[in-house]
Amino acid sequence: MTAYGLLVSPSHNRVYAQAATELVRAELAVFSERALDGRVRDIEETEIGGVPYVTFSADDLAEQDVRLLSNLSSLYALFQIEDELLRPVTLQPLDLFGSDLLTIQKYSGKTNEYFTKLLLNVTAMATDSPMDLVTGRPRVLDPMCGRGTTLNQAMMYGLDAAGIDIDGKDFDAYAAFIKTWLKNNRVKHRAEVTSVRREKAVIGRRLHVTLGASKELYKGGETMEITVVNADSTGAGRFFRPASFDMIVTDAPYGVQHGSRSKGARPGRKGRPQLSRSPVELLGAALPDWARLLRPGGAIGISWNTFVGRREDLAEILASSGLQVHDSDAQRAFRHRVDQAISRDLITAQKPPA
């Protein structure tokens, strides 16, 4: 049995930093129970040399296991603990690009990029092939993608990703950002915005980006694809094929900054359709369509504000769409405060394998 110490990243914002240690403990526990056969044990917070670490013990961590642990959302450094001395473990994260891809965008209502990474990781662990996060290439959908934090994290991992958002300003902002970022970082790519038509009527806009992690890979046809549709997420099935995603990862409306699908036909200010601020109302309408887009064995991960929706309500909606909710102690340990109006939690569920 080998002892390890995980140093939590010091670069969190103040509020998230207060929750980061408990969140990475829960994330590590999920990694253990879903991908590492329970071999990671005794997860706790320990002070070493006056600095807080998350410590744990593990048997027989292979190189592939270390590759997985290297992607823990708040991991800054990992050490083996030997006779009260720390021996660095060489990390092998999936990251293909610089961190500015995730951090450069600043706007009101943006989900913390560390939490976005955690949500993506925990959702990957909920699939029937959790190690595919490091050995495969799962395809990701964020059906309420906003300005693309989830899409950027998927891109960082080298994954194909797609998103939907009803807000035209967010769509335009993400299209402008990703085109500029790719150009400034000299990443070989093609990007275009086109109209989506069905029966001669325009039903949305689509941004499609094809890029390569290097010039050589791009020229050789080894590319990634990012697709974003500006449309109502409750109609996701109109834009993507059934069973075409391994993971659906999304941040539901918090009832503060976020909104999604049109709320009936009632106009709001300036005659525009109102946006639903209720995660329960939105998910009840959208999840049946989203579930059809998941492959058998794929998983969905949703974060939401517990002040405006109960976990039991979301679990019931997921189950009614034919999904199996993951409900272990580790899966229930992610609730944390964001601000006075937001207490955030996450829930994952798997589509039964064929």
Order of alpha helices (4+ residues) and beta strands (2+ residues): beta-alpha-beta-beta-alpha-beta-beta-alpha-alpha-alpha-beta-alpha-beta-alpha-beta-beta-alpha-beta-beta-beta-beta-alpha-beta-alpha-beta-beta-beta
